[in-house]
Amino acid sequence: MANKKDYLPAADAKLDIWFNNLITQANRYQAVLDIPIDAVFALVAVQEEWKTAYRFAMRPATCTPAMIAHKNAVKKQVSQASRRFVQAYLARNPKVTDLIRRSFMMPLPDRRKSPLPLPRTAPYLSIRTQLGDRCTHLFNICTFGKRSRAKPPGADSYHLYRKFGDAHPYDYSGFELVGVLTRITHRIDYDREDIGKKVSYAARWSNSRGELGLWSNIVSQYIS
C-alpha cells in the first residue's frame, strides 16, 4: 500500500469522516479479513474519546485553548491507532482486494514497474598484458568520452564479451559473453598453451534489470 500521498487526511473534518469509515469497514470485513474483534473495540474506544474532544473544539463560543490542545492530543491518538491497525490487518493481508481497499478509503498500490533508464553512453575499454606464471589481460572500463571511473546514470554493471581470431573484428558478431561484472577493473588469466592467440573484447553497460546499452569500442590483444 505504499503511496507517496499519506492516506490519513490532515484536516480534522476529513479525518473524522475517514476514521468513522475505518471502523465501519473494520466491522463489515472483520470476519473476511480475520481481524480480531478486540482490535475493532480498541478503535471504537479511541473514536469515543475523539468524538467528545472534536465536538467541544468545534464550538467557537465555548472553546478554550485547553480544549483545542486536548483535541490535538486525541487526534494524535487517532492517527497512531489508525496506522497500527492498517499495518497489522490491511497492509500485508493477502485477502485485501482493491475493492476492499476502496471501501477503507485506502490508495490502491502502484503496480507499474518504475522506469529504469538505459545507460545512454557507451563504455570505453582499455587493455594491457601482465606477464607472470600465467598470461593475464587486465581491463579498465570507463564512460566513453569522459574517461570517468564512475558508471553512467542507469548503469548497474557491464557485460564483457570476447572473440578469438587473428583478424580485428569490425562488428560484434561472434562475440561470446565472458561475464556480468561490476568492478571497473577486471583480469582474465590464460594458460601458456594459449600464447599466440589473438583475443578481441567489447562491453556494454547494463541496468539492474539486465537491459543492455550501447556497445563499447573493440580492443584486441595477443596472448603473450
N, C-alpha and C positions, 0 to 999 in steps of 0.2 A: 504494500500500500504506500510505498514511498512516493511522495509528491512534493515538489518544491513549495507549493502553497499549503499552508497549515490548514488542516481540516477543521480545527476549532475556531469558531468565529471570535473576533476580538470584542465586538460591541456587545454590551450587556443584553440588549433585547434579542439579538440574533443568537447569542449563546443560550439564553433562556429557552428559545424555541428548539435549538439543536439538542440541548440536554434533555428536555422533555421527550423529544423524539427518540433519543438514545434509550431511555428507559422503556418507552412504549415498544420499540422494536426488540429490546432485550427480552421483554415478557413474551412477545409474539414468537420469537425464534429460540426461546430458551431450550426447548427440547430438541429442536433440529440441530442446533449448534453445540449441544452438550454444555450449556452454561449452567454452572451451579446456581441454585436458587438463592443461596446466601450472597452471591456476587451481585445479583439484582437487588436484593434487600439493602446491600451496602450503598448502592447508587440512590435508592429511594430515601435513605436516611440523609444523605448529602442534599438531595433535592428538597426535602422539607426545610432544612436549615437555609438553603439558598432562597426558597420562595419567600420566607419571612424577611430575610435580610434585604432582598431585592425589592420587596413590596414597600418596606419602610423607606428605603433610599429613593424610591420613585415619587415620594410626596414632598415637593419643594417647600410647602408651607410649614411642615413639621420636621423636615430632615435636618439632622445636625452633622457636623464633621465626624463625630464618633460613629454615627450610623453609616456614613459613607465608607469610613475606614473598615468597619465590620463587614460591610457588603463586599469590599475589595478582598478582604481576607477569606471570606467564604467563596468568592469567585475563584480564588487560587485553589481552594479545595476541590471545587467543581472541575477545574482544569486537570488537576492531578488525578482525581478519581476517574475521570473520563479516559485519560491517556493510559492509566493502568489497565482499565477494562478493555480498551481497544487492543493493547498489546497482548493481553492474556487470552482473549477469547475471539478476536476478529482478525488481527493482522496475519497470523500464520495458520489460521484454521482452514483446512482444505475444503470444508463444507460451505464456506462463504463464497457464494456466487456473485456475479456482477449485479444481478437483481437484488440480492440481499444487501450488497454494498450501497446501492442507490437508496434502499429503504432506510439504511442507517445514516444517509446523507454523507457518505464517505466517498472520496475521489476514487475513480477506477484506476487500476495500475496501468502504467505506460508499458505496453508490451512491444513497442517498437524497439528495434536494436539501435543503440546510439551509433551515429555515423562515425566511422574511423577513417581519418584521412590516409590516402596512399602517399608515400613519400614522392614528392614531385621532382626531386633531384636524383641523378644517377650517382652511385658510389664511384670512387676513384681508387683503383688498385695499384699498388706498387709491390715489387717483389725483389728479394735478393737471396743469394745462396750462402749457406753456412756449412763449412766443412767440419767433419769430425768423424766419429766412429760410423755415423750414418750420414747420407746426403740429405740436407734439410733445405726446404724452401720456406722462407719467412715472409709473411704478408703484412702489409699495413693497409687499412681501408679508411677512407675519409670521404667527406662530401665533395663531389666534383665541383670545381670552380672556386671553392672556398678553402680547400685543404684543411677543413676544420676536423678536429678529432671527435667532435660531438655528432651524434646521429641527428639527421634532419627531423623536423616535425613529422610524426606519424610512424617513424621507423622504430621497430621493437628489436629487430635482429636483421641479419642478412643471409642470403643463400649463396654459398660458394660453389662454383662449378669448375670442372676441368675437362680437358680433352687431350689425348695423346696423338701425336702426329708430327711429322717433320715440317709440314707447311704451316705458316702462320694463318690461322683462320680469319676470314673477313665477315663471317656471320656467326650466329650462335647455334647452328645446327650441330648435333652430335655431342654437345656438352652434357656431362653427367653430374648430378648433384654430389658434392663432397659432404656437405653437412649444413645445418642451420646454426649459425654462430652469433654470438653477442659481443665478444671481445673484439676490439678494433685491430688487434694483432693476433696472428694465428701461424702455426707452423705445421708443415707436413713432412714427415720423415720418409725417406726412400732407402731401400737396400742397395748394396753395392752392385748387384746384378742389374739394377735399373739405370746405371750410369750410361750416358749417351742418348737416352730417350729425351725427346722434347715434349714439354707439357705446356699447354695454354690454359689460362684461368680467366674467369669472369665472375661477376657477382651482381646481386640485385637486393635492394633493401626490401624488407617485409614488415607489415604491421602485425599487431597481435593476433589477427585472425588468419594470418598466413597469406594475405593478399600481397602480390608482388608489384614492385615498382619498375623503374627503367633499368635496362642493362648497363653495366659499367663498361669501361674500356677493357680490351682484351690484352693481357700480358702473357708473354711466352718466355720460357726459360728451359735451358737444358739441365738435366740432372748430371751433375759433375762433382 
